[in-house]
């Protein structure tokens, strides 16, 4: 599998309640960071890493996302959209609905409401060889837990397997194998319980990224990211 066949999905269906009233009229992925819509940073980095096809799901104000980003031509990628009903389908439900667009090979998933300076190229390279590691169903990028999630989400053992409990925070960056969702129907389904079940079977690897990362989920975190990043 060449690196150019790796597809990516950007999760962009969230309502962004904690960023209201800003998100009453703008979908969260289009909230500007240093004057640029947040989601465009992801598209640029994925394109630079060699991704040619990106799937974007949306629910709240999805027309704005499609009108702003178009078909992806200006980044040299093809963007496919996966519309969801009002309120969205939660993380796993949205991915399951989009599987027909993502194909049968492992794909990269990026949460639309995070920002990181992480280079996506190694993640794309890893996705290329991921299908050869048949025992793995997912690979997660973890970060040191910020204050707002001090208890963490997952752990990481010495064999780079992710544990279902621990002090690291999931960065919203992952490689997922379609088999993770085998025989699952489209519904309102969260991703974390599916990942935890795979972790119990030792089928989730991970890495710890210690560079800049922020979950742009509140006005305070948006302002802090702009303070640190904007020229």
VOBA-1610 file (N, C-alpha, C; in pm, whole numbers, padded with zeros to 5 digits, always signed):
BEGIN
Unk+00085-00119+00000Unk+00000+00000+00000Unk+00089+00124+00000Unk+00085+00204-00103Unk+00168+00325-00108Unk+00107+00433-00022Unk+00191+00526+00017Unk+00142+00626+00112Unk+00030+00711+00052Unk+00027+00720-00079Unk-00074+00805-00140Unk-00212+00743-00140Unk-00222+00615-00099Unk-00354+00554-00092Unk-00416+00566+00048Unk-00339+00617+00144Unk-00393+00634+00278Unk-00495+00748+00277Unk-00615+00718+00323Unk-00718+00821+00333Unk-00725+00874+00476Unk-00785+00989+00491Unk-00799+01048+00624Unk-00942+01095+00643Unk-00985+01095+00769Unk-01117+01150+00803Unk-01099+01257+00909Unk-01160+01371+00887Unk-01162+01478+00987Unk-01302+01482+01047Unk-01308+01465+01179Unk-01437+01464+01249Unk-01482+01608+01274Unk-01591+01647+01210Unk-01632+01788+01213Unk-01781+01806+01239Unk-01842+01706+01307Unk-01987+01712+01326Unk-02030+01768+01461Unk-01933+01803+01546Unk-01968+01850+01680Unk-02040+01984+01680Unk-02124+02002+01780Unk-02203+02126+01790Unk-02122+02240+01849Unk-02025+02211+01934Unk-01941+02316+01992Unk-02012+02401+02094Unk-02089+02337+02182Unk-02168+02413+02280Unk-02084+02502+02371Unk-01964+02456+02406Unk-01882+02535+02499Unk-01819+02657+02432Unk-01831+02664+02299Unk-01780+02782+02227Unk-01893+02875+02185Unk-02013+02849+02234Unk-02121+02943+02205Unk-02093+03073+02278Unk-02141+03188+02226Unk-02230+03205+02111Unk-02157+03203+01975Unk-02023+03190+01977Unk-01947+03188+01852Unk-01999+03079+01757Unk-02027+02963+01813Unk-02069+02850+01729Unk-02218+02846+01702Unk-02290+02950+01742Unk-02432+02958+01702Unk-02442+02988+01552Unk-02341+03057+01499Unk-02347+03097+01358Unk-02231+03041+01275Unk-02133+02978+01341Unk-02018+02919+01271Unk-02001+02777+01322Unk-01988+02678+01235Unk-01957+02543+01284Unk-01820+02541+01349Unk-01804+02461+01454Unk-01680+02463+01532Unk-01553+02446+01447Unk-01550+02358+01345Unk-01428+02343+01267Unk-01388+02468+01188Unk-01482+02562+01169Unk-01451+02685+01097Unk-01416+02801+01189Unk-01418+02776+01320Unk-01377+02881+01414Unk-01233+02921+01381Unk-01206+03050+01365Unk-01071+03091+01324Unk-00969+03083+01438Unk-00851+03035+01404Unk-00735+03037+01492Unk-00627+03114+01418Unk-00588+03227+01471Unk-00492+03316+01402Unk-00542+03351+01262Unk-00673+03370+01249Unk-00730+03416+01123Unk-00760+03307+01022Unk-00731+03182+01055Unk-00755+03071+00961Unk-00849+02969+01026Unk-00949+02919+00952Unk-01037+02817+01010Unk-00956+02698+01061Unk-00990+02653+01180Unk-00916+02546+01247Unk-00896+02424+01157Unk-01000+02385+01086Unk-00994+02263+01005Unk-00893+02275+00891Unk-00865+02397+00846Unk-00772+02413+00734Unk-00630+02374+00772Unk-00593+02391+00900Unk-00460+02347+00944Unk-00446+02196+00923Unk-00552+02122+00954Unk-00548+01976+00938Unk-00536+01939+00790Unk-00616+02005+00706Unk-00613+01973+00563Unk-00474+02000+00506Unk-00415+02113+00543Unk-00280+02145+00495Unk-00179+02039+00537Unk-00184+01999+00663Unk-00086+01902+00714Unk-00105+01765+00651Unk-00231+01725+00631Unk-00257+01597+00567Unk-00209+01598+00422Unk-00234+01709+00352Unk-00189+01721+00213Unk-00037+01716+00205Unk+00030+01786+00296Unk+00176+01786+00298Unk+00231+01647+00325Unk+00156+01567+00399Unk+00201+01432+00435Unk+00171+01329+00326Unk+00106+01373+00218Unk+00082+01284+00106Unk-00058+01228+00094Unk-00148+01269+00184Unk-00286+01223+00174Unk-00354+01292+00056Unk-00428+01216-00022Unk-00495+01273-00140Unk-00646+01276-00126Unk-00701+01192-00037Unk-00846+01189-00019Unk-00880+01207+00129Unk-00968+01301+00156Unk-01009+01332+00292Unk-01162+01327+00300Unk-01212+01257+00400Unk-01355+01253+00427Unk-01384+01344+00547Unk-01482+01429+00534Unk-01521+01519+00643Unk-01669+01496+00673Unk-01699+01460+00798Unk-01841+01449+00836Unk-01887+01583+00894Unk-02015+01606+00887Unk-02069+01731+00945Unk-02216+01713+00980Unk-02260+01795+01074Unk-02401+01793+01113Unk-02451+01937+01131Unk-02389+02008+01227Unk-02431+02145+01255Unk-02372+02242+01151Unk-02458+02315+01080Unk-02416+02414+00981Unk-02318+02354+00878Unk-02349+02231+00838Unk-02259+02161+00745Unk-02244+02228+00611Unk-02347+02298+00566Unk-02336+02368+00437Unk-02222+02469+00439Unk-02202+02533+00554Unk-02092+02630+00564Unk-01957+02561+00545Unk-01944+02441+00600Unk-01818+02367+00586Unk-01794+02334+00439Unk-01897+02283+00372Unk-01883+02247+00231Unk-01855+02369+00144Unk-01924+02479+00173Unk-01905+02600+00092Unk-01767+02661+00114Unk-01714+02650+00235Unk-01583+02708+00266Unk-01469+02625+00208Unk-01479+02494+00220Unk-01368+02406+00182Unk-01378+02357+00038Unk-01500+02347-00013Unk-01518+02301-00151Unk-01471+02158-00169Unk-01416+02130-00286Unk-01376+01992-00319Unk-01232+01962-00280Unk-01164+02058-00219Unk-01027+02037-00173Unk-00920+02070-00276Unk-00963+02118-00391Unk-00869+02140-00502Unk-00756+02234-00464Unk-00784+02335-00384Unk-00677+02433-00356Unk-00567+02376-00268Unk-00591+02262-00204Unk-00485+02195-00127Unk-00429+02074-00202Unk-00481+02048-00322Unk-00436+01932-00397Unk-00491+01801-00346Unk-00606+01807-00278Unk-00670+01686-00226Unk-00814+01678-00278Unk-00875+01562-00261Unk-01018+01547-00290Unk-01091+01533-00158Unk-01187+01620-00136Unk-01266+01614-00013Unk-01402+01551-00043Unk-01438+01451+00037Unk-01570+01390+00031Unk-01642+01423+00161Unk-01770+01449+00152Unk-01847+01486+00271Unk-01942+01375+00312Unk-01959+01361+00441Unk-02050+01262+00497Unk-02146+01333+00591Unk-02260+01380+00537Unk-02356+01454+00619Unk-02423+01361+00721Unk-02450+01416+00838Unk-02518+01341+00943Unk-02644+01416+00986Unk-02738+01345+01049Unk-02858+01412+01096Unk-02826+01514+01205Unk-02916+01605+01228Unk-02895+01708+01331Unk-02858+01643+01463Unk-02754+01695+01527Unk-02707+01636+01651Unk-02592+01539+01630Unk-02572+01494+01506Unk-02461+01405+01474Unk-02483+01262+01523Unk-02387+01178+01494Unk-02396+01036+01526Unk-02292+00993+01629Unk-02231+01088+01697Unk-02119+01060+01787Unk-01999+01011+01706Unk-01885+00993+01774Unk-01760+00968+01703Unk-01762+00840+01621Unk-01792+00728+01685Unk-01789+00601+01611Unk-01901+00594+01509Unk-02018+00643+01545Unk-02129+00640+01450Unk-02098+00716+01323Unk-02032+00830+01337Unk-01993+00909+01220Unk-01892+00837+01133Unk-01797+00767+01199Unk-01696+00693+01122Unk-01761+00575+01050Unk-01849+00503+01120Unk-01916+00388+01058Unk-01995+00433+00935Unk-02064+00546+00946Unk-02141+00596+00832Unk-02051+00628+00712Unk-01928+00668+00741Unk-01835+00711+00635Unk-01748+00597+00582Unk-01761+00477+00634Unk-01671+00368+00594Unk-01675+00340+00444Unk-01791+00360+00382Unk-01798+00333+00238Unk-01711+00431+00159Unk-01684+00548+00216Unk-01596+00646+00152Unk-01449+00622+00187Unk-01426+00554+00298Unk-01289+00536+00348Unk-01223+00409+00294Unk-01301+00312+00252Unk-01244+00192+00192Unk-01206+00085+00294Unk-01128-00011+00250Unk-01097-00130+00330Unk-00961-00126+00398Unk-00886-00020+00375Unk-00752-00010+00435Unk-00756+00079+00559Unk-00655+00067+00648Unk-00648+00156+00764Unk-00645+00303+00719Unk-00707+00388+00797Unk-00715+00530+00765Unk-00681+00613+00888Unk-00645+00738+00864Unk-00610+00830+00972Unk-00733+00913+01009Unk-00753+00933+01138Unk-00866+01014+01186Unk-00812+01131+01268Unk-00863+01250+01240Unk-00822+01371+01311Unk-00946+01439+01366Unk-00948+01467+01494Unk-01058+01546+01551Unk-01049+01689+01499Unk-01161+01741+01450Unk-01161+01873+01389Unk-01140+01988+01486Unk-01150+01961+01618Unk-01142+02071+01715Unk-01014+02068+01798Unk-00908+02004+01744Unk-00779+02012+01813Unk-00681+02087+01724Unk-00575+02136+01786Unk-00465+02195+01709Unk-00336+02136+01762Unk-00245+02100+01672Unk-00115+02049+01713Unk-00010+02088+01610Unk+00115+02097+01655Unk+00224+02121+01561Unk+00288+01989+01518Unk+00225+01878+01552Unk+00278+01746+01516Unk+00284+01730+01365Unk+00395+01674+01317Unk+00409+01640+01176Unk+00326+01514+01149Unk+00233+01522+01055Unk+00147+01407+01027Unk+00214+01300+00941Unk+00328+01333+00879Unk+00390+01239+00785Unk+00423+01104+00849Unk+00482+01098+00970Unk+00510+00968+01030Unk+00382+00887+01056Unk+00274+00956+01089Unk+00148+00887+01112Unk+00096+00825+00982Unk+00111+00899+00874Unk+00069+00847+00743Unk+00156+00729+00704Unk+00287+00741+00727Unk+00378+00630+00696Unk+00340+00506+00777Unk+00305+00527+00903Unk+00268+00414+00988Unk+00138+00350+00938Unk+00046+00431+00891Unk-00079+00378+00838Unk-00054+00291+00716Unk+00051+00322+00641Unk+00085+00242+00522Unk+00117+00098+00559Unk+00190+00082+00669Unk+00231-00053+00709Unk+00135-00116+00809Unk+00034-00042+00848Unk-00056-00086+00953Unk-00130-00214+00914Unk-00167-00225+00786Unk-00243-00342+00744Unk-00160-00469+00754Unk-00026-00455+00757Unk+00061-00571+00772Unk+00063-00620+00917Unk+00026-00530+01009Unk+00021-00567+01151Unk-00122-00610+01183Unk-00156-00730+01140Unk-00296-00771+01142Unk-00355-00779+01283Unk-00267-00787+01384Unk-00322-00797+01520Unk-00370-00662+01572Unk-00330-00554+01507Unk-00367-00421+01555Unk-00494-00371+01486Unk-00580-00309+01566Unk-00702-00248+01513Unk-00697-00096+01521Unk-00605-00042+01602Unk-00597+00104+01617Unk-00459+00143+01669Unk-00422+00266+01636Unk-00301+00328+01690Unk-00340+00469+01732Unk-00314+00503+01857Unk-00357+00632+01911Unk-00237+00721+01944Unk-00252+00849+01916Unk-00156+00948+01964Unk-00207+01000+02097Unk-00123+00991+02198Unk-00156+01041+02332Unk-00068+01161+02363Unk-00116+01245+02453Unk-00039+01361+02497Unk-00041+01366+02650Unk+00058+01435+02711Unk+00052+01453+02856Unk-00078+01524+02893Unk-00142+01479+02998Unk-00275+01531+03029Unk-00271+01676+03074Unk-00353+01762+03009Unk-00363+01902+03051Unk-00447+01913+03177Unk-00449+02031+03235Unk-00520+02051+03361Unk-00667+02013+03352Unk-00732+02044+03238Unk-00875+02020+03229Unk-00910+01871+03219Unk-00808+01787+03199Unk-00832+01642+03194Unk-00723+01571+03274Unk-00702+01621+03394Unk-00587+01579+03475Unk-00584+01429+03501Unk-00702+01365+03509Unk-00705+01222+03538Unk-00664+01137+03419Unk-00663+01197+03298Unk-00621+01126+03179Unk-00729+01035+03121Unk-00698+00976+03007Unk-00790+00885+02938Unk-00736+00742+02936Unk-00610+00729+02893Unk-00552+00598+02868Unk-00409+00592+02920Unk-00356+00471+02928Unk-00216+00451+02965Unk-00139+00391+02849Unk-00007+00384+02864Unk+00079+00331+02758Unk+00184+00243+02826Unk+00191+00114+02786Unk+00288+00026+02850Unk+00421+00023+02774Unk+00514-00057+02823Unk+00649-00058+02766Unk+00651-00117+02625Unk+00548-00194+02591Unk+00539-00251+02455Unk+00463-00159+02360Unk+00440-00033+02403Unk+00366+00066+02323Unk+00223+00021+02294Unk+00166-00057+02388Unk+00024-00091+02379Unk-00052+00005+02470Unk-00167+00051+02421Unk-00248+00145+02499Unk-00333+00067+02599Unk-00335+00117+02721Unk-00414+00057+02829Unk-00542+00138+02848Unk-00647+00070+02893Unk-00778+00135+02900Unk-00788+00239+03012Unk-00693+00240+03104Unk-00690+00342+03208Unk-00547+00395+03219Unk-00534+00524+03250Unk-00400+00579+03267Unk-00399+00730+03262Unk-00281+00787+03275Unk-00270+00931+03293Unk-00246+01013+03169Unk-00253+00953+03050Unk-00234+01028+02927Unk-00370+01064+02866Unk-00371+01170+02786Unk-00494+01216+02720Unk-00488+01180+02572Unk-00600+01130+02521Unk-00610+01099+02378Unk-00609+01231+02301Unk-00519+01240+02202Unk-00499+01366+02129Unk-00600+01389+02018Unk-00688+01291+01993Unk-00780+01305+01880Unk-00713+01281+01747Unk-00602+01206+01749Unk-00529+01166+01628Unk-00509+01016+01636Unk-00545+00946+01530Unk-00537+00801+01536Unk-00529+00740+01397Unk-00486+00613+01395Unk-00502+00528+01278Unk-00602+00421+01318Unk-00704+00401+01238Unk-00806+00301+01269Unk-00818+00202+01154Unk-00835+00077+01188Unk-00859-00026+01088Unk-01010-00045+01075Unk-01062-00056+00953Unk-01207-00074+00937Unk-01262-00193+01016Unk-01177-00295+01041Unk-01223-00412+01116Unk-01260-00379+01261Unk-01214-00263+01310Unk-01253-00220+01444Unk-01405-00206+01456Unk-01470-00180+01342Unk-01614-00155+01341Unk-01692-00268+01274Unk-01632-00386+01271Unk-01691-00499+01200Unk-01833-00529+01251Unk-01924-00543+01157Unk-02065-00579+01185Unk-02141-00475+01266Unk-02089-00352+01272Unk-02160-00246+01344Unk-02246-00165+01247Unk-02368-00138+01288Unk-02459-00058+01207Unk-02444+00090+01241Unk-02484+00176+01147Unk-02481+00320+01173Unk-02580+00353+01284Unk-02531+00418+01388Unk-02614+00453+01503Unk-02539+00559+01583Unk-02599+00603+01691Unk-02537+00702+01781Unk-02442+00625+01873Unk-02314+00614+01832Unk-02218+00529+01903Unk-02091+00606+01933Unk-02042+00596+02057Unk-01917+00660+02095Unk-01799+00568+02063Unk-01683+00630+02039Unk-01565+00556+02000Unk-01492+00495+02120Unk-01488+00567+02232Unk-01404+00522+02345Unk-01436+00380+02393Unk-01563+00341+02409Unk-01590+00203+02454Unk-01541+00098+02354Unk-01548+00128+02225Unk-01500+00035+02122Unk-01348+00021+02133Unk-01281+00134+02152Unk-01135+00131+02168Unk-01095+00055+02293Unk-01167+00077+02403Unk-01132+00010+02529Unk-01146-00142+02517Unk-01247-00186+02444Unk-01263-00331+02423Unk-01144-00386+02344Unk-01101-00312+02241Unk-00985-00355+02163Unk-00857-00351+02246Unk-00847-00253+02338Unk-00731-00245+02427Unk-00722-00368+02516Unk-00836-00414+02566Unk-00837-00533+02653Unk-00781-00653+02580Unk-00796-00655+02447Unk-00745-00765+02366Unk-00602-00738+02317Unk-00543-00625+02360Unk-00405-00592+02321Unk-00391-00549+02176Unk-00499-00497+02118Unk-00498-00466+01975Unk-00490-00317+01944Unk-00448-00236+02043Unk-00433-00091+02022Unk-00292-00049+02062Unk-00217+00001+01966Unk-00085+00055+01994Unk-00095+00206+02013Unk+00014+00267+02057Unk+00008+00411+02079Unk+00146+00475+02088Unk+00145+00605+02091Unk+00267+00684+02108Unk+00234+00807+02188Unk+00335+00862+02254Unk+00317+00983+02334Unk+00381+01100+02260Unk+00300+01202+02229Unk+00352+01323+02163Unk+00362+01434+02267Unk+00480+01493+02278Unk+00501+01593+02383Unk+00523+01733+02328Unk+00491+01754+02198Unk+00498+01888+02141Unk+00371+01966+02170Unk+00347+02071+02091Unk+00231+02155+02118Unk+00103+02086+02074Unk+00005+02087+02164Unk-00127+02030+02136Unk-00229+02105+02220Unk-00344+02132+02161Unk-00451+02197+02236Unk-00586+02149+02185Unk-00674+02122+02278Unk-00814+02095+02246Unk-00885+02230+02248Unk-00921+02279+02127Unk-00981+02413+02119Unk-01130+02400+02148Unk-01163+02365+02272Unk-01302+02337+02304Unk-01374+02446+02381Unk-01299+02542+02431Unk-01361+02650+02509Unk-01300+02784+02465Unk-01368+02892+02501Unk-01315+03025+02469Unk-01177+03046+02533Unk-01160+02996+02655Unk-01034+03015+02725Unk-00920+02946+02651Unk-00943+02824+02605Unk-00837+02750+02536Unk-00811+02807+02397Unk-00915+02858+02333Unk-00896+02926+02205Unk-00808+03049+02222Unk-00838+03130+02323Unk-00760+03252+02346Unk-00615+03219+02384Unk-00598+03112+02464Unk-00463+03074+02504Unk-00381+03026+02384Unk-00444+02948+02295Unk-00374+02901+02175Unk-00336+03019+02086Unk-00426+03114+02073Unk-00395+03232+01990Unk-00282+03314+02053Unk-00279+03323+02184Unk-00173+03398+02252Unk-00037+03334+02222Unk-00034+03201+02217Unk+00091+03130+02196Unk+00132+03118+02050Unk+00033+03116+01961Unk+00061+03082+01820Unk+00058+03199+01725Unk-00027+03299+01752Unk-00045+03405+01653Unk+00074+03500+01654Unk+00122+03537+01534Unk+00237+03628+01528Unk+00202+03767+01579
//
